[in-house]
Amino acid sequence: QVQLEESGGGLVQAGGSLRLSCTASRSIFGIVREGWYRQAPEKQRELVATVTRGGNTNYADSVKGRFSIFRDNAKNTVYLQMDSLKPEDTGIYYCNVQASTLGSGYDYWGQGTQVTVSS
């Protein structure tokens, strides 16, 4: 069973930066897409950024130009660099990995890391 562990969350002032990391407990075969999602209090979980196996990235409109997703395959880690943070970026950030092998699909989630941006 693969486990994803996020780190890097915390409290930061508006305009500041954080880098989130998501490390898998082992190599995952057949990765299709890796991404970050977030959930603000009393709101639904929403997509923040994804990166495909081919390196194509996708960002929520609200974070374009401020956030960057990238991965280090050698470390089984995907990162989310967050710059120019705003109070509305506050929430629990979850890492997600989608994989497909031998015709079966797999959807892995981390436990989440809290990001709080103060005004």
Biopython code that builds the backbone (N, CA, C, O; Angstrom):
import numpy as np
from Bio.PDB.StructureBuilder import StructureBuilder

atoms = [
    (1, "GLN", "N", (0.829, -1.180, 0.000)),
    (1, "GLN", "CA", (0.000, 0.000, 0.000)),
    (1, "GLN", "C", (0.876, 1.246, 0.000)),
    (1, "GLN", "O", (1.775, 1.390, 0.828)),
    (2, "VAL", "N", (0.604, 2.125, -0.922)),
    (2, "VAL", "CA", (1.382, 3.356, -1.023)),
    (2, "VAL", "C", (0.831, 4.393, -0.058)),
    (2, "VAL", "O", (-0.382, 4.569, 0.059)),
    (3, "GLN", "N", (1.726, 5.068, 0.621)),
    (3, "GLN", "CA", (1.347, 6.181, 1.480)),
    (3, "GLN", "C", (2.001, 7.450, 0.977)),
    (3, "GLN", "O", (3.163, 7.455, 0.571)),
    (4, "LEU", "N", (1.229, 8.528, 1.012)),
    (4, "LEU", "CA", (1.738, 9.841, 0.618)),
    (4, "LEU", "C", (1.844, 10.712, 1.864)),
    (4, "LEU", "O", (0.905, 10.796, 2.656)),
    (5, "GLU", "N", (2.971, 11.344, 2.026)),
    (5, "GLU", "CA", (3.170, 12.200, 3.192)),
    (5, "GLU", "C", (3.487, 13.615, 2.743)),
    (5, "GLU", "O", (4.478, 13.859, 2.054)),
    (6, "GLU", "N", (2.630, 14.545, 3.145)),
    (6, "GLU", "CA", (2.846, 15.953, 2.820)),
    (6, "GLU", "C", (3.605, 16.639, 3.941)),
    (6, "GLU", "O", (3.541, 16.234, 5.102)),
    (7, "SER", "N", (4.319, 17.678, 3.571)),
    (7, "SER", "CA", (5.012, 18.516, 4.547)),
    (7, "SER", "C", (5.188, 19.905, 3.955)),
    (7, "SER", "O", (4.997, 20.116, 2.758)),
    (8, "GLY", "N", (5.555, 20.845, 4.814)),
    (8, "GLY", "CA", (5.842, 22.188, 4.338)),
    (8, "GLY", "C", (4.778, 23.213, 4.634)),
    (8, "GLY", "O", (4.979, 24.402, 4.388)),
    (9, "GLY", "N", (3.646, 22.776, 5.158)),
    (9, "GLY", "CA", (2.600, 23.735, 5.491)),
    (9, "GLY", "C", (2.980, 24.556, 6.710)),
    (9, "GLY", "O", (3.973, 24.280, 7.383)),
    (10, "GLY", "N", (2.169, 25.574, 6.979)),
    (10, "GLY", "CA", (2.441, 26.412, 8.136)),
    (10, "GLY", "C", (1.705, 27.717, 8.060)),
    (10, "GLY", "O", (0.791, 27.894, 7.254)),
    (11, "LEU", "N", (2.119, 28.640, 8.918)),
    (11, "LEU", "CA", (1.526, 29.967, 8.979)),
    (11, "LEU", "C", (2.466, 30.960, 8.317)),
    (11, "LEU", "O", (3.658, 30.992, 8.622)),
    (12, "VAL", "N", (1.936, 31.761, 7.421)),
    (12, "VAL", "CA", (2.750, 32.739, 6.701)),
    (12, "VAL", "C", (1.924, 34.003, 6.490)),
    (12, "VAL", "O", (0.698, 33.948, 6.393)),
    (13, "GLN", "N", (2.597, 35.118, 6.421)),
    (13, "GLN", "CA", (1.911, 36.376, 6.154)),
    (13, "GLN", "C", (1.591, 36.513, 4.675)),
    (13, "GLN", "O", (2.262, 35.922, 3.829)),
    (14, "ALA", "N", (0.586, 37.278, 4.376)),
    (14, "ALA", "CA", (0.238, 37.539, 2.981)),
    (14, "ALA", "C", (1.452, 38.089, 2.245)),
    (14, "ALA", "O", (2.187, 38.931, 2.762)),
    (15, "GLY", "N", (1.643, 37.596, 1.034)),
    (15, "GLY", "CA", (2.809, 37.975, 0.244)),
    (15, "GLY", "C", (3.984, 37.041, 0.401)),
    (15, "GLY", "O", (4.948, 37.114, -0.362)),
    (16, "GLY", "N", (3.914, 36.174, 1.376)),
    (16, "GLY", "CA", (5.006, 35.248, 1.634)),
    (16, "GLY", "C", (4.951, 34.014, 0.750)),
    (16, "GLY", "O", (4.119, 33.903, -0.151)),
    (17, "SER", "N", (5.865, 33.085, 1.034)),
    (17, "SER", "CA", (5.994, 31.868, 0.220)),
    (17, "SER", "C", (6.077, 30.630, 1.101)),
    (17, "SER", "O", (6.536, 30.679, 2.242)),
    (18, "LEU", "N", (5.626, 29.533, 0.541)),
    (18, "LEU", "CA", (5.785, 28.219, 1.145)),
    (18, "LEU", "C", (6.038, 27.215, 0.032)),
    (18, "LEU", "O", (5.602, 27.403, -1.104)),
    (19, "ARG", "N", (6.743, 26.156, 0.371)),
    (19, "ARG", "CA", (6.923, 25.049, -0.566)),
    (19, "ARG", "C", (6.404, 23.780, 0.100)),
    (19, "ARG", "O", (6.909, 23.362, 1.142)),
    (20, "LEU", "N", (5.399, 23.178, -0.508)),
    (20, "LEU", "CA", (4.856, 21.928, -0.021)),
    (20, "LEU", "C", (5.550, 20.757, -0.721)),
    (20, "LEU", "O", (5.902, 20.837, -1.898)),
    (21, "SER", "N", (5.734, 19.684, 0.022)),
    (21, "SER", "CA", (6.328, 18.468, -0.525)),
    (21, "SER", "C", (5.389, 17.294, -0.274)),
    (21, "SER", "O", (4.697, 17.237, 0.741)),
    (22, "CYS", "N", (5.382, 16.381, -1.203)),
    (22, "CYS", "CA", (4.588, 15.163, -1.071)),
    (22, "CYS", "C", (5.471, 13.995, -1.497)),
    (22, "CYS", "O", (5.855, 13.883, -2.662)),
    (23, "THR", "N", (5.783, 13.133, -0.546)),
    (23, "THR", "CA", (6.682, 12.020, -0.819)),
    (23, "THR", "C", (5.938, 10.701, -0.680)),
    (23, "THR", "O", (5.238, 10.463, 0.304)),
    (24, "ALA", "N", (6.100, 9.858, -1.675)),
    (24, "ALA", "CA", (5.483, 8.535, -1.645)),
    (24, "ALA", "C", (6.383, 7.553, -0.894)),
    (24, "ALA", "O", (7.608, 7.667, -0.909)),
    (25, "SER", "N", (5.738, 6.584, -0.238)),
    (25, "SER", "CA", (6.486, 5.617, 0.569)),
    (25, "SER", "C", (7.315, 4.672, -0.288)),
    (25, "SER", "O", (8.256, 4.042, 0.194)),
    (26, "ARG", "N", (6.954, 4.581, -1.573)),
    (26, "ARG", "CA", (7.735, 3.782, -2.514)),
    (26, "ARG", "C", (7.460, 4.296, -3.921)),
    (26, "ARG", "O", (6.565, 5.115, -4.130)),
    (27, "SER", "N", (8.227, 3.815, -4.866)),
    (27, "SER", "CA", (8.000, 4.194, -6.260)),
    (27, "SER", "C", (6.617, 3.716, -6.701)),
    (27, "SER", "O", (6.193, 2.609, -6.369)),
    (28, "ILE", "N", (5.939, 4.550, -7.437)),
    (28, "ILE", "CA", (4.611, 4.228, -7.957)),
    (28, "ILE", "C", (4.716, 4.015, -9.459)),
    (28, "ILE", "O", (5.167, 4.893, -10.194)),
    (29, "PHE", "N", (4.295, 2.844, -9.904)),
    (29, "PHE", "CA", (4.358, 2.539, -11.327)),
    (29, "PHE", "C", (3.103, 3.029, -12.037)),
    (29, "PHE", "O", (2.006, 3.005, -11.479)),
    (30, "GLY", "N", (3.283, 3.465, -13.256)),
    (30, "GLY", "CA", (2.140, 3.843, -14.068)),
    (30, "GLY", "C", (1.479, 5.146, -13.660)),
    (30, "GLY", "O", (0.267, 5.301, -13.809)),
    (31, "ILE", "N", (2.268, 6.089, -13.144)),
    (31, "ILE", "CA", (1.675, 7.371, -12.767)),
    (31, "ILE", "C", (1.095, 8.066, -13.987)),
    (31, "ILE", "O", (1.741, 8.183, -15.029)),
    (32, "VAL", "N", (-0.135, 8.522, -13.833)),
    (32, "VAL", "CA", (-0.800, 9.265, -14.896)),
    (32, "VAL", "C", (-0.744, 10.758, -14.597)),
    (32, "VAL", "O", (-0.480, 11.581, -15.474)),
    (33, "ARG", "N", (-1.003, 11.082, -13.325)),
    (33, "ARG", "CA", (-1.092, 12.500, -12.947)),
    (33, "ARG", "C", (-0.826, 12.643, -11.458)),
    (33, "ARG", "O", (-1.245, 11.807, -10.657)),
    (34, "GLU", "N", (-0.138, 13.692, -11.102)),
    (34, "GLU", "CA", (0.079, 14.049, -9.699)),
    (34, "GLU", "C", (-0.446, 15.464, -9.490)),
    (34, "GLU", "O", (-0.371, 16.307, -10.383)),
    (35, "GLY", "N", (-0.971, 15.705, -8.309)),
    (35, "GLY", "CA", (-1.533, 17.027, -8.123)),
    (35, "GLY", "C", (-1.707, 17.424, -6.681)),
    (35, "GLY", "O", (-1.498, 16.642, -5.754)),
    (36, "TRP", "N", (-2.097, 18.669, -6.529)),
    (36, "TRP", "CA", (-2.411, 19.236, -5.225)),
    (36, "TRP", "C", (-3.840, 19.781, -5.268)),
    (36, "TRP", "O", (-4.264, 20.414, -6.235)),
    (37, "TYR", "N", (-4.554, 19.513, -4.190)),
    (37, "TYR", "CA", (-5.901, 20.019, -4.005)),
    (37, "TYR", "C", (-5.949, 20.716, -2.660)),
    (37, "TYR", "O", (-5.087, 20.493, -1.810)),
    (38, "ARG", "N", (-6.946, 21.553, -2.464)),
    (38, "ARG", "CA", (-7.071, 22.201, -1.169)),
    (38, "ARG", "C", (-8.541, 22.293, -0.779)),
    (38, "ARG", "O", (-9.448, 22.265, -1.611)),
    (39, "GLN", "N", (-8.724, 22.405, 0.533)),
    (39, "GLN", "CA", (-10.072, 22.538, 1.061)),
    (39, "GLN", "C", (-10.075, 23.605, 2.133)),
    (39, "GLN", "O", (-9.432, 23.471, 3.174)),
    (40, "ALA", "N", (-10.811, 24.668, 1.857)),
    (40, "ALA", "CA", (-10.960, 25.740, 2.825)),
    (40, "ALA", "C", (-12.122, 25.391, 3.761)),
    (40, "ALA", "O", (-12.975, 24.572, 3.419)),
    (41, "PRO", "N", (-12.151, 26.019, 4.943)),
    (41, "PRO", "CA", (-13.243, 25.742, 5.879)),
    (41, "PRO", "C", (-14.607, 25.938, 5.234)),
    (41, "PRO", "O", (-14.866, 26.964, 4.605)),
    (42, "GLU", "N", (-15.468, 24.956, 5.393)),
    (42, "GLU", "CA", (-16.846, 25.003, 4.902)),
    (42, "GLU", "C", (-16.939, 25.092, 3.381)),
    (42, "GLU", "O", (-17.955, 25.534, 2.844)),
    (43, "LYS", "N", (-15.897, 24.680, 2.698)),
    (43, "LYS", "CA", (-15.916, 24.664, 1.236)),
    (43, "LYS", "C", (-15.522, 23.288, 0.733)),
    (43, "LYS", "O", (-14.939, 22.485, 1.462)),
    (44, "GLN", "N", (-15.849, 23.030, -0.521)),
    (44, "GLN", "CA", (-15.488, 21.753, -1.113)),
    (44, "GLN", "C", (-14.023, 21.738, -1.517)),
    (44, "GLN", "O", (-13.411, 22.781, -1.750)),
    (45, "ARG", "N", (-13.477, 20.537, -1.593)),
    (45, "ARG", "CA", (-12.102, 20.390, -2.049)),
    (45, "ARG", "C", (-12.016, 20.828, -3.507)),
    (45, "ARG", "O", (-12.884, 20.506, -4.318)),
    (46, "GLU", "N", (-10.955, 21.565, -3.825)),
    (46, "GLU", "CA", (-10.788, 22.061, -5.187)),
    (46, "GLU", "C", (-9.381, 21.793, -5.690)),
    (46, "GLU", "O", (-8.424, 21.695, -4.921)),
    (47, "LEU", "N", (-9.289, 21.676, -7.010)),
    (47, "LEU", "CA", (-7.996, 21.460, -7.638)),
    (47, "LEU", "C", (-7.155, 22.729, -7.552)),
    (47, "LEU", "O", (-7.648, 23.837, -7.762)),
    (48, "VAL", "N", (-5.884, 22.543, -7.240)),
    (48, "VAL", "CA", (-4.944, 23.656, -7.235)),
    (48, "VAL", "C", (-4.012, 23.562, -8.446)),
    (48, "VAL", "O", (-3.877, 24.512, -9.216)),
    (49, "ALA", "N", (-3.372, 22.396, -8.599)),
    (49, "ALA", "CA", (-2.426, 22.216, -9.694)),
    (49, "ALA", "C", (-2.190, 20.735, -9.924)),
    (49, "ALA", "O", (-2.208, 19.937, -8.988)),
    (50, "THR", "N", (-1.967, 20.374, -11.193)),
    (50, "THR", "CA", (-1.624, 18.998, -11.533)),
    (50, "THR", "C", (-0.491, 18.983, -12.544)),
    (50, "THR", "O", (-0.265, 19.948, -13.273)),
    (51, "VAL", "N", (0.209, 17.864, -12.565)),
    (51, "VAL", "CA", (1.250, 17.646, -13.561)),
    (51, "VAL", "C", (1.117, 16.215, -14.059)),
    (51, "VAL", "O", (1.021, 15.282, -13.262)),
    (52, "THR", "N", (1.110, 16.040, -15.377)),
    (52, "THR", "CA", (0.966, 14.713, -15.948)),
    (52, "THR", "C", (2.319, 14.028, -16.072)),
    (52, "THR", "O", (3.371, 14.635, -15.868)),
    (53, "ARG", "N", (2.260, 12.752, -16.412)),
    (53, "ARG", "CA", (3.492, 11.991, -16.604)),
    (53, "ARG", "C", (4.357, 12.633, -17.695)),
    (53, "ARG", "O", (5.586, 12.574, -17.651)),
    (54, "GLY", "N", (3.695, 13.236, -18.658)),
    (54, "GLY", "CA", (4.430, 13.883, -19.740)),
    (54, "GLY", "C", (4.939, 15.268, -19.402)),
    (54, "GLY", "O", (5.636, 15.898, -20.198)),
    (55, "GLY", "N", (4.583, 15.745, -18.201)),
    (55, "GLY", "CA", (5.095, 17.040, -17.777)),
    (55, "GLY", "C", (4.146, 18.202, -18.034)),
    (55, "GLY", "O", (4.495, 19.355, -17.781)),
    (56, "ASN", "N", (2.959, 17.910, -18.531)),
    (56, "ASN", "CA", (1.993, 18.986, -18.750)),
    (56, "ASN", "C", (1.379, 19.416, -17.423)),
    (56, "ASN", "O", (0.986, 18.582, -16.607)),
    (57, "THR", "N", (1.305, 20.707, -17.222)),
    (57, "THR", "CA", (0.782, 21.241, -15.962)),
    (57, "THR", "C", (-0.557, 21.935, -16.179)),
    (57, "THR", "O", (-0.870, 22.412, -17.270)),
    (58, "ASN", "N", (-1.326, 21.973, -15.112)),
    (58, "ASN", "CA", (-2.620, 22.637, -15.136)),
    (58, "ASN", "C", (-2.806, 23.322, -13.793)),
    (58, "ASN", "O", (-2.516, 22.733, -12.751)),
    (59, "TYR", "N", (-3.286, 24.558, -13.806)),
    (59, "TYR", "CA", (-3.456, 25.318, -12.577)),
    (59, "TYR", "C", (-4.857, 25.909, -12.480)),
    (59, "TYR", "O", (-5.478, 26.251, -13.486)),
    (60, "ALA", "N", (-5.335, 26.020, -11.253)),
    (60, "ALA", "CA", (-6.567, 26.770, -11.032)),
    (60, "ALA", "C", (-6.304, 28.225, -11.401)),
    (60, "ALA", "O", (-5.201, 28.733, -11.198)),
    (61, "ASP", "N", (-7.305, 28.884, -11.937)),
    (61, "ASP", "CA", (-7.140, 30.278, -12.342)),
    (61, "ASP", "C", (-6.662, 31.144, -11.178)),
    (61, "ASP", "O", (-5.896, 32.088, -11.370)),
    (62, "SER", "N", (-7.115, 30.819, -9.986)),
    (62, "SER", "CA", (-6.806, 31.643, -8.819)),
    (62, "SER", "C", (-5.339, 31.590, -8.407)),
    (62, "SER", "O", (-4.884, 32.438, -7.639)),
    (63, "VAL", "N", (-4.591, 30.603, -8.906)),
    (63, "VAL", "CA", (-3.194, 30.470, -8.497)),
    (63, "VAL", "C", (-2.215, 30.630, -9.657)),
    (63, "VAL", "O", (-1.001, 30.605, -9.452)),
    (64, "LYS", "N", (-2.725, 30.790, -10.852)),
    (64, "LYS", "CA", (-1.842, 30.933, -12.011)),
    (64, "LYS", "C", (-0.910, 32.120, -11.831)),
    (64, "LYS", "O", (-1.324, 33.206, -11.426)),
    (65, "GLY", "N", (0.356, 31.884, -12.143)),
    (65, "GLY", "CA", (1.351, 32.932, -12.011)),
    (65, "GLY", "C", (1.939, 33.057, -10.618)),
    (65, "GLY", "O", (2.925, 33.768, -10.421)),
    (66, "ARG", "N", (1.340, 32.369, -9.645)),
    (66, "ARG", "CA", (1.833, 32.429, -8.273)),
    (66, "ARG", "C", (2.339, 31.077, -7.774)),
    (66, "ARG", "O", (3.290, 31.019, -6.994)),
    (67, "PHE", "N", (1.711, 29.999, -8.218)),
    (67, "PHE", "CA", (2.077, 28.651, -7.777)),
    (67, "PHE", "C", (2.749, 27.899, -8.908)),
    (67, "PHE", "O", (2.508, 28.167, -10.085)),
    (68, "SER", "N", (3.599, 26.949, -8.530)),
    (68, "SER", "CA", (4.275, 26.114, -9.515)),
    (68, "SER", "C", (4.380, 24.692, -8.987)),
    (68, "SER", "O", (4.813, 24.470, -7.856)),
    (69, "ILE", "N", (3.979, 23.726, -9.815)),
    (69, "ILE", "CA", (4.057, 22.319, -9.429)),
    (69, "ILE", "C", (5.202, 21.672, -10.198)),
    (69, "ILE", "O", (5.356, 21.903, -11.397)),
    (70, "PHE", "N", (5.992, 20.877, -9.521)),
    (70, "PHE", "CA", (7.074, 20.158, -10.178)),
    (70, "PHE", "C", (7.412, 18.924, -9.349)),
    (70, "PHE", "O", (7.020, 18.820, -8.187)),
    (71, "ARG", "N", (8.133, 18.002, -9.947)),
    (71, "ARG", "CA", (8.421, 16.751, -9.251)),
    (71, "ARG", "C", (9.879, 16.353, -9.409)),
    (71, "ARG", "O", (10.580, 16.782, -10.325)),
    (72, "ASP", "N", (10.300, 15.517, -8.478)),
    (72, "ASP", "CA", (11.636, 14.926, -8.515)),
    (72, "ASP", "C", (11.422, 13.414, -8.496)),
    (72, "ASP", "O", (11.179, 12.830, -7.439)),
    (73, "ASN", "N", (11.512, 12.797, -9.639)),
    (73, "ASN", "CA", (11.218, 11.369, -9.727)),
    (73, "ASN", "C", (12.178, 10.532, -8.880)),
    (73, "ASN", "O", (11.788, 9.511, -8.312)),
    (74, "ALA", "N", (13.410, 10.964, -8.803)),
    (74, "ALA", "CA", (14.399, 10.203, -8.036)),
    (74, "ALA", "C", (14.047, 10.151, -6.554)),
    (74, "ALA", "O", (14.429, 9.218, -5.849)),
    (75, "LYS", "N", (13.317, 11.157, -6.089)),
    (75, "LYS", "CA", (12.939, 11.227, -4.684)),
    (75, "LYS", "C", (11.483, 10.831, -4.452)),
    (75, "LYS", "O", (10.992, 10.898, -3.325)),
    (76, "ASN", "N", (10.792, 10.418, -5.514)),
    (76, "ASN", "CA", (9.361, 10.079, -5.397)),
    (76, "ASN", "C", (8.580, 11.221, -4.765)),
    (76, "ASN", "O", (7.687, 10.997, -3.948)),
    (77, "THR", "N", (8.918, 12.433, -5.143)),
    (77, "THR", "CA", (8.349, 13.605, -4.494)),
    (77, "THR", "C", (7.802, 14.581, -5.526)),
    (77, "THR", "O", (8.405, 14.816, -6.573)),
    (78, "VAL", "N", (6.641, 15.142, -5.201)),
    (78, "VAL", "CA", (6.076, 16.218, -6.005)),
    (78, "VAL", "C", (5.959, 17.443, -5.092)),
    (78, "VAL", "O", (5.617, 17.330, -3.915)),
    (79, "TYR", "N", (6.247, 18.594, -5.655)),
    (79, "TYR", "CA", (6.307, 19.835, -4.887)),
    (79, "TYR", "C", (5.257, 20.832, -5.379)),
    (79, "TYR", "O", (4.799, 20.777, -6.521)),
    (80, "LEU", "N", (4.901, 21.731, -4.488)),
    (80, "LEU", "CA", (4.072, 22.867, -4.865)),
    (80, "LEU", "C", (4.724, 24.111, -4.281)),
    (80, "LEU", "O", (4.692, 24.337, -3.071)),
    (81, "GLN", "N", (5.313, 24.909, -5.154)),
    (81, "GLN", "CA", (5.901, 26.179, -4.738)),
    (81, "GLN", "C", (4.809, 27.240, -4.774)),
    (81, "GLN", "O", (4.185, 27.472, -5.810)),
    (82, "MET", "N", (4.588, 27.878, -3.637)),
    (82, "MET", "CA", (3.518, 28.869, -3.530)),
    (82, "MET", "C", (4.127, 30.216, -3.176)),
    (82, "MET", "O", (4.707, 30.384, -2.103)),
    (83, "ASP", "N", (3.995, 31.156, -4.067)),
    (83, "ASP", "CA", (4.508, 32.509, -3.861)),
    (83, "ASP", "C", (3.357, 33.510, -3.840)),
    (83, "ASP", "O", (2.242, 33.210, -4.265)),
    (84, "SER", "N", (3.650, 34.689, -3.344)),
    (84, "SER", "CA", (2.643, 35.766, -3.275)),
    (84, "SER", "C", (1.348, 35.261, -2.666)),
    (84, "SER", "O", (0.263, 35.489, -3.202)),
    (85, "LEU", "N", (1.471, 34.584, -1.556)),
    (85, "LEU", "CA", (0.303, 33.965, -0.927)),
    (85, "LEU", "C", (-0.705, 35.001, -0.461)),
    (85, "LEU", "O", (-0.355, 36.107, -0.050)),
    (86, "LYS", "N", (-1.968, 34.606, -0.538)),
    (86, "LYS", "CA", (-3.084, 35.464, -0.141)),
    (86, "LYS", "C", (-3.886, 34.773, 0.955)),
    (86, "LYS", "O", (-3.846, 33.548, 1.066)),
    (87, "PRO", "N", (-4.603, 35.529, 1.755)),
    (87, "PRO", "CA", (-5.428, 34.903, 2.799)),
    (87, "PRO", "C", (-6.397, 33.860, 2.239)),
    (87, "PRO", "O", (-6.696, 32.870, 2.907)),
    (88, "GLU", "N", (-6.883, 34.076, 1.025)),
    (88, "GLU", "CA", (-7.816, 33.110, 0.428)),
    (88, "GLU", "C", (-7.151, 31.806, 0.011)),
    (88, "GLU", "O", (-7.833, 30.874, -0.415)),
    (89, "ASP", "N", (-5.833, 31.727, 0.128)),
    (89, "ASP", "CA", (-5.128, 30.469, -0.122)),
    (89, "ASP", "C", (-5.151, 29.561, 1.104)),
    (89, "ASP", "O", (-4.692, 28.421, 1.044)),
    (90, "THR", "N", (-5.673, 30.055, 2.190)),
    (90, "THR", "CA", (-5.732, 29.266, 3.420)),
    (90, "THR", "C", (-6.590, 28.023, 3.243)),
    (90, "THR", "O", (-7.663, 28.070, 2.642)),
    (91, "GLY", "N", (-6.096, 26.907, 3.779)),
    (91, "GLY", "CA", (-6.838, 25.665, 3.700)),
    (91, "GLY", "C", (-5.934, 24.483, 3.974)),
    (91, "GLY", "O", (-4.740, 24.633, 4.233)),
    (92, "ILE", "N", (-6.526, 23.309, 3.912)),
    (92, "ILE", "CA", (-5.747, 22.077, 4.015)),
    (92, "ILE", "C", (-5.395, 21.640, 2.597)),
    (92, "ILE", "O", (-6.269, 21.511, 1.740)),
    (93, "TYR", "N", (-4.131, 21.419, 2.366)),
    (93, "TYR", "CA", (-3.635, 21.038, 1.037)),
    (93, "TYR", "C", (-3.363, 19.537, 1.017)),
    (93, "TYR", "O", (-2.669, 18.995, 1.878)),
    (94, "TYR", "N", (-3.931, 18.888, 0.010)),
    (94, "TYR", "CA", (-3.818, 17.444, -0.128)),
    (94, "TYR", "C", (-3.057, 17.089, -1.394)),
    (94, "TYR", "O", (-3.244, 17.697, -2.447)),
    (95, "CYS", "N", (-2.210, 16.105, -1.266)),
    (95, "CYS", "CA", (-1.482, 15.574, -2.408)),
    (95, "CYS", "C", (-2.266, 14.405, -2.991)),
    (95, "CYS", "O", (-2.883, 13.632, -2.257)),
    (96, "ASN", "N", (-2.239, 14.281, -4.307)),
    (96, "ASN", "CA", (-2.957, 13.202, -4.997)),
    (96, "ASN", "C", (-2.086, 12.623, -6.097)),
    (96, "ASN", "O", (-1.417, 13.350, -6.831)),
    (97, "VAL", "N", (-2.109, 11.297, -6.196)),
    (97, "VAL", "CA", (-1.416, 10.622, -7.286)),
    (97, "VAL", "C", (-2.391, 9.641, -7.930)),
    (97, "VAL", "O", (-2.998, 8.813, -7.252)),
    (98, "GLN", "N", (-2.526, 9.748, -9.229)),
    (98, "GLN", "CA", (-3.367, 8.832, -9.993)),
    (98, "GLN", "C", (-2.470, 7.955, -10.852)),
    (98, "GLN", "O", (-1.587, 8.450, -11.553)),
    (99, "ALA", "N", (-2.704, 6.653, -10.792)),
    (99, "ALA", "CA", (-1.874, 5.725, -11.537)),
    (99, "ALA", "C", (-2.745, 4.679, -12.216)),
    (99, "ALA", "O", (-3.892, 4.447, -11.832)),
    (100, "SER", "N", (-2.169, 4.061, -13.231)),
    (100, "SER", "CA", (-2.874, 3.004, -13.964)),
    (100, "SER", "C", (-1.878, 1.928, -14.344)),
    (100, "SER", "O", (-0.898, 2.202, -15.036)),
    (101, "THR", "N", (-2.121, 0.700, -13.894)),
    (101, "THR", "CA", (-1.259, -0.417, -14.245)),
    (101, "THR", "C", (-2.111, -1.661, -14.454)),
    (101, "THR", "O", (-3.052, -1.923, -13.705)),
    (102, "LEU", "N", (-1.765, -2.413, -15.475)),
    (102, "LEU", "CA", (-2.460, -3.668, -15.790)),
    (102, "LEU", "C", (-3.974, -3.481, -15.854)),
    (102, "LEU", "O", (-4.738, -4.348, -15.429)),
    (103, "GLY", "N", (-4.388, -2.348, -16.385)),
    (103, "GLY", "CA", (-5.804, -2.111, -16.580)),
    (103, "GLY", "C", (-6.561, -1.636, -15.370)),
    (103, "GLY", "O", (-7.766, -1.397, -15.451)),
    (104, "SER", "N", (-5.881, -1.492, -14.243)),
    (104, "SER", "CA", (-6.536, -1.017, -13.020)),
    (104, "SER", "C", (-6.075, 0.395, -12.680)),
    (104, "SER", "O", (-4.916, 0.758, -12.880)),
    (105, "GLY", "N", (-7.010, 1.174, -12.164)),
    (105, "GLY", "CA", (-6.687, 2.534, -11.784)),
    (105, "GLY", "C", (-6.486, 2.666, -10.282)),
    (105, "GLY", "O", (-7.131, 1.968, -9.500)),
    (106, "TYR", "N", (-5.601, 3.554, -9.886)),
    (106, "TYR", "CA", (-5.306, 3.766, -8.480)),
    (106, "TYR", "C", (-5.328, 5.260, -8.192)),
    (106, "TYR", "O", (-4.869, 6.072, -8.996)),
    (107, "ASP", "N", (-5.866, 5.602, -7.039)),
    (107, "ASP", "CA", (-6.023, 6.998, -6.654)),
    (107, "ASP", "C", (-5.539, 7.128, -5.215)),
    (107, "ASP", "O", (-6.209, 6.679, -4.284)),
    (108, "TYR", "N", (-4.375, 7.744, -5.037)),
    (108, "TYR", "CA", (-3.778, 7.858, -3.716)),
    (108, "TYR", "C", (-3.900, 9.285, -3.201)),
    (108, "TYR", "O", (-3.751, 10.247, -3.955)),
    (109, "TRP", "N", (-4.176, 9.407, -1.897)),
    (109, "TRP", "CA", (-4.291, 10.713, -1.253)),
    (109, "TRP", "C", (-3.438, 10.760, 0.005)),
    (109, "TRP", "O", (-3.299, 9.769, 0.722)),
    (110, "GLY", "N", (-2.876, 11.927, 0.254)),
    (110, "GLY", "CA", (-2.189, 12.152, 1.508)),
    (110, "GLY", "C", (-3.171, 12.618, 2.569)),
    (110, "GLY", "O", (-4.358, 12.806, 2.300)),
    (111, "GLN", "N", (-2.659, 12.799, 3.777)),
    (111, "GLN", "CA", (-3.500, 13.192, 4.906)),
    (111, "GLN", "C", (-3.747, 14.694, 4.952)),
    (111, "GLN", "O", (-4.649, 15.156, 5.651)),
    (112, "GLY", "N", (-2.963, 15.446, 4.221)),
    (112, "GLY", "CA", (-3.162, 16.887, 4.170)),
    (112, "GLY", "C", (-2.203, 17.649, 5.065)),
    (112, "GLY", "O", (-1.749, 17.146, 6.093)),
    (113, "THR", "N", (-1.906, 18.864, 4.656)),
    (113, "THR", "CA", (-1.084, 19.758, 5.459)),
    (113, "THR", "C", (-1.741, 21.138, 5.477)),
    (113, "THR", "O", (-2.207, 21.631, 4.450)),
    (114, "GLN", "N", (-1.770, 21.744, 6.650)),
    (114, "GLN", "CA", (-2.479, 23.006, 6.825)),
    (114, "GLN", "C", (-1.632, 24.179, 6.356)),
    (114, "GLN", "O", (-0.458, 24.297, 6.706)),
    (115, "VAL", "N", (-2.243, 25.036, 5.566)),
    (115, "VAL", "CA", (-1.624, 26.301, 5.147)),
    (115, "VAL", "C", (-2.524, 27.430, 5.629)),
    (115, "VAL", "O", (-3.716, 27.465, 5.323)),
    (116, "THR", "N", (-1.945, 28.343, 6.380)),
    (116, "THR", "CA", (-2.697, 29.486, 6.881)),
    (116, "THR", "C", (-1.966, 30.762, 6.485)),
    (116, "THR", "O", (-0.795, 30.949, 6.817)),
    (117, "VAL", "N", (-2.664, 31.629, 5.780)),
    (117, "VAL", "CA", (-2.091, 32.893, 5.325)),
    (117, "VAL", "C", (-2.799, 34.020, 6.062)),
    (117, "VAL", "O", (-4.011, 34.194, 5.935)),
    (118, "SER", "N", (-2.037, 34.776, 6.828)),
    (118, "SER", "CA", (-2.609, 35.878, 7.597)),
    (118, "SER", "C", (-2.530, 37.176, 6.801)),
    (118, "SER", "O", (-1.614, 37.389, 6.006)),
    (119, "SER", "N", (-3.507, 38.024, 7.037)),
    (119, "SER", "CA", (-3.547, 39.302, 6.308)),
    (119, "SER", "C", (-2.748, 40.374, 7.027)),
    (119, "SER", "O", (-2.673, 41.508, 6.556)),
]
sb = StructureBuilder()
sb.init_structure("model")
sb.init_model(0)
sb.init_chain("A")
sb.init_seg("    ")
for serial, (resi, resn, name, xyz) in enumerate(atoms, 1):
    if name == "N":
        sb.init_residue(resn, " ", resi, " ")
    sb.init_atom(name, np.array(xyz, "f"), 0.0, 1.0, " ", f" {name:<3s}", serial, name[0])
structure = sb.get_structure()
